[in-house]
């Protein structure tokens, strides 16, 4: 009986930890350098926008609670989270697991400011400082602090 109770405890604890990770905003995140987010949306830390061209516009929103959301495209990466290491000037984006993450970022030299990819953990790490104007995700260039006009998708 003691073994069953102990196993139940560990199962519940594991589920709680997993659920907290899915929410993406368990802990506050430090601010992004050179970005304040739009004044009309105080919960937003930064935005990155890929303007419409061959495809519609895609917006990447970083929330101050550590969440990341794509609108207008790349919604298969939702939900996601972000952290910023000021000492290393590194922005880490942890994206929803997808089999195409490694394929889309296999040649790091083609993506602006991408330092490394941890495909096993679905993490993209970028060099970002106050002067950084853009980052590359999946072959698309996302520009910093442009107004996001992508339609918010329901997925």
SULURFEN-V771404 format. One record per residue. OMEGA is omega in whole degrees, -180 to 180 (NA if undefined). NEAR is the number of other C-alpha atoms within 10 Angstrom. D_CENTER is the distance of its C-alpha to the mean C-alpha in whole Angstrom. Layout:
omega:OMEGA near:NEAR d_center:D_CENTER
omega:OMEGA near:NEAR d_center:D_CENTER
This chain:
omega:179 near:6 d_center:44
omega:179 near:7 d_center:42
omega:179 near:8 d_center:40
omega:179 near:9 d_center:39
omega:180 near:10 d_center:38
omega:178 near:11 d_center:36
omega:178 near:12 d_center:34
omega:179 near:12 d_center:33
omega:-179 near:11 d_center:32
omega:178 near:12 d_center:29
omega:179 near:11 d_center:28
omega:180 near:12 d_center:27
omega:179 near:12 d_center:26
omega:179 near:12 d_center:24
omega:179 near:11 d_center:23
omega:178 near:12 d_center:22
omega:180 near:10 d_center:19
omega:180 near:11 d_center:18
omega:178 near:11 d_center:18
omega:179 near:13 d_center:16
omega:180 near:13 d_center:13
omega:-179 near:15 d_center:13
omega:174 near:14 d_center:13
omega:-176 near:18 d_center:10
omega:-176 near:18 d_center:11
omega:-177 near:13 d_center:14
omega:178 near:12 d_center:15
omega:-178 near:12 d_center:14
omega:178 near:18 d_center:12
omega:-177 near:15 d_center:14
omega:176 near:20 d_center:14
omega:178 near:22 d_center:13
omega:176 near:16 d_center:16
omega:-179 near:15 d_center:18
omega:178 near:16 d_center:16
omega:-174 near:14 d_center:17
omega:-179 near:22 d_center:15
omega:-179 near:15 d_center:18
omega:-179 near:8 d_center:21
omega:-179 near:7 d_center:21
omega:-175 near:9 d_center:18
omega:179 near:11 d_center:18
omega:-177 near:13 d_center:15
omega:178 near:21 d_center:13
omega:-178 near:23 d_center:12
omega:174 near:22 d_center:11
omega:175 near:24 d_center:11
omega:-174 near:22 d_center:11
omega:172 near:25 d_center:13
omega:-176 near:26 d_center:15
omega:179 near:20 d_center:18
omega:177 near:12 d_center:20
omega:174 near:7 d_center:23
omega:177 near:6 d_center:23
omega:177 near:10 d_center:21
omega:179 near:14 d_center:20
omega:179 near:18 d_center:17
omega:-180 near:25 d_center:13
omega:172 near:27 d_center:11
omega:-180 near:23 d_center:8
omega:174 near:20 d_center:8
omega:179 near:25 d_center:7
omega:-177 near:24 d_center:9
omega:179 near:22 d_center:12
omega:176 near:20 d_center:12
omega:178 near:23 d_center:8
omega:173 near:27 d_center:7
omega:177 near:26 d_center:4
omega:173 near:19 d_center:7
omega:175 near:24 d_center:8
omega:178 near:22 d_center:12
omega:-180 near:21 d_center:15
omega:-178 near:19 d_center:14
omega:-178 near:14 d_center:11
omega:176 near:19 d_center:11
omega:175 near:14 d_center:12
omega:179 near:17 d_center:8
omega:-9 near:17 d_center:8
omega:178 near:18 d_center:8
omega:178 near:25 d_center:5
omega:-180 near:25 d_center:4
omega:171 near:23 d_center:5
omega:176 near:23 d_center:8
omega:177 near:21 d_center:11
omega:-176 near:15 d_center:14
omega:-179 near:14 d_center:16
omega:-179 near:6 d_center:19
omega:-174 near:10 d_center:18
omega:-177 near:16 d_center:16
omega:173 near:20 d_center:13
omega:178 near:21 d_center:9
omega:176 near:21 d_center:7
omega:175 near:21 d_center:4
omega:-173 near:23 d_center:5
omega:177 near:22 d_center:6
omega:-178 near:17 d_center:9
omega:175 near:17 d_center:12
omega:-178 near:12 d_center:13
omega:-176 near:10 d_center:16
omega:-177 near:11 d_center:16
omega:-179 near:21 d_center:13
omega:180 near:18 d_center:15
omega:-178 near:11 d_center:18
omega:-177 near:14 d_center:15
omega:-176 near:20 d_center:15
omega:178 near:15 d_center:18
omega:-174 near:13 d_center:20
omega:-177 near:15 d_center:17
omega:-179 near:11 d_center:20
omega:-174 near:14 d_center:19
omega:-176 near:20 d_center:16
omega:174 near:19 d_center:16
omega:177 near:20 d_center:15
omega:180 near:22 d_center:13
omega:-177 near:16 d_center:15
omega:180 near:17 d_center:14
omega:172 near:20 d_center:13
omega:-175 near:12 d_center:13
omega:-179 near:19 d_center:14
omega:-179 near:10 d_center:16
omega:-180 near:11 d_center:13
omega:-178 near:18 d_center:10
omega:171 near:21 d_center:8
omega:-179 near:22 d_center:8
omega:-177 near:20 d_center:10
omega:170 near:21 d_center:11
omega:-178 near:18 d_center:14
omega:173 near:24 d_center:14
omega:-176 near:16 d_center:16
omega:-178 near:10 d_center:18
omega:-177 near:10 d_center:20
omega:-178 near:14 d_center:17
omega:-175 near:17 d_center:17
omega:173 near:18 d_center:14
omega:179 near:21 d_center:12
omega:177 near:18 d_center:12
omega:177 near:19 d_center:10
omega:-180 near:15 d_center:13
omega:179 near:13 d_center:16
omega:179 near:16 d_center:15
omega:178 near:18 d_center:15
omega:-177 near:22 d_center:13
omega:-175 near:19 d_center:15
omega:171 near:21 d_center:14
omega:169 near:18 d_center:15
omega:177 near:16 d_center:17
omega:179 near:14 d_center:18
omega:178 near:20 d_center:16
omega:178 near:16 d_center:19
omega:177 near:19 d_center:17
omega:178 near:13 d_center:18
omega:-179 near:15 d_center:16
omega:-178 near:10 d_center:16
omega:-179 near:7 d_center:18
omega:NA near:11 d_center:16
